[in-house]
Amino acid sequence: MITSDTQQGSVAGEFAVKTLKVKKIAIVDDRTAYGQGLADQFEKAAKAAGGTIVDREFTNDKAVDFKAILTKIKSTNPDLVYYGGADSQAGPMVKQMKTLGFRAPLMAGEMVKTDTFVKIAGDAANGTVASLAGLPMNEMPGGADYDAKYKKRFNEDVQTYSPYAYDGAMAMFGAMKAANSTDPAKYLPFLAKTDMQGVTAKHLAYDSKGDLKNGGITLYKVVDGKWTTLQSVGGK
């Protein structure tokens, strides 16, 4: 139900070059399956869009001192530093970037788009860009209606993944109805052929790998200590 990391990295790489207008990019990843995989897809898309990767470094998901890596990267004078990893490393990293006099902003994936990152990084967080799978509630085709019904039913705000879980359940129910069976062997082929209007997308459908055909990605930026929406891509 959520846009894959492959799709997210691809959108982010193209966005960096074509929308943020950066040319020289340095990439760092934490060598986890998530971080390295996201960075690999970002690199591929950035190159395809006309960007140049001036350095590719790696660290680990426990590190807090990045000065050696950042000093090497700074010598390449990048327009952007992309990090594949989590907020607990990105926070110290961006603080050290500011200390070393970087003008280039940091860009990362959804594990950095957190309040924890902003808290750790402090003022150094400003200017950081991060991608997040999915669309803001107010941009989802059925978002406003879902939000109103959810709040009326549960008397609380909609949690991030709630509308995706709802659409996923409805897709399964639809497949079961089409197959007239709750036996997975019978309804799964119908689930693979799903093409329905949902809360999160007008046409909810899957490709041959089971990924969303039109998964949405939203880019955010830290402005005055708060994550603000930059642009949403796809998913409608």
Secondary structure as GFF3:
##gff-version 3
##sequence-region A 1 236
A	DSSP	alpha_helix	5	18	.	.	.	ID=ss1
A	DSSP	beta_strand	24	29	.	.	.	ID=ss2
A	DSSP	alpha_helix	33	48	.	.	.	ID=ss3
A	DSSP	beta_strand	52	58	.	.	.	ID=ss4
A	DSSP	alpha_helix	67	74	.	.	.	ID=ss5
A	DSSP	beta_strand	80	84	.	.	.	ID=ss6
A	DSSP	alpha_helix	87	99	.	.	.	ID=ss7
A	DSSP	beta_strand	106	108	.	.	.	ID=ss8
A	DSSP	alpha_helix	115	121	.	.	.	ID=ss9
A	DSSP	three_ten_helix	122	125	.	.	.	ID=ss10
A	DSSP	beta_strand	129	133	.	.	.	ID=ss11
A	DSSP	three_ten_helix	137	139	.	.	.	ID=ss12
A	DSSP	alpha_helix	143	154	.	.	.	ID=ss13
A	DSSP	alpha_helix	162	179	.	.	.	ID=ss14
A	DSSP	alpha_helix	184	192	.	.	.	ID=ss15
A	DSSP	beta_strand	195	196	.	.	.	ID=ss16
A	DSSP	beta_strand	204	205	.	.	.	ID=ss17
A	DSSP	beta_strand	217	223	.	.	.	ID=ss18
A	DSSP	beta_strand	226	233	.	.	.	ID=ss19
###
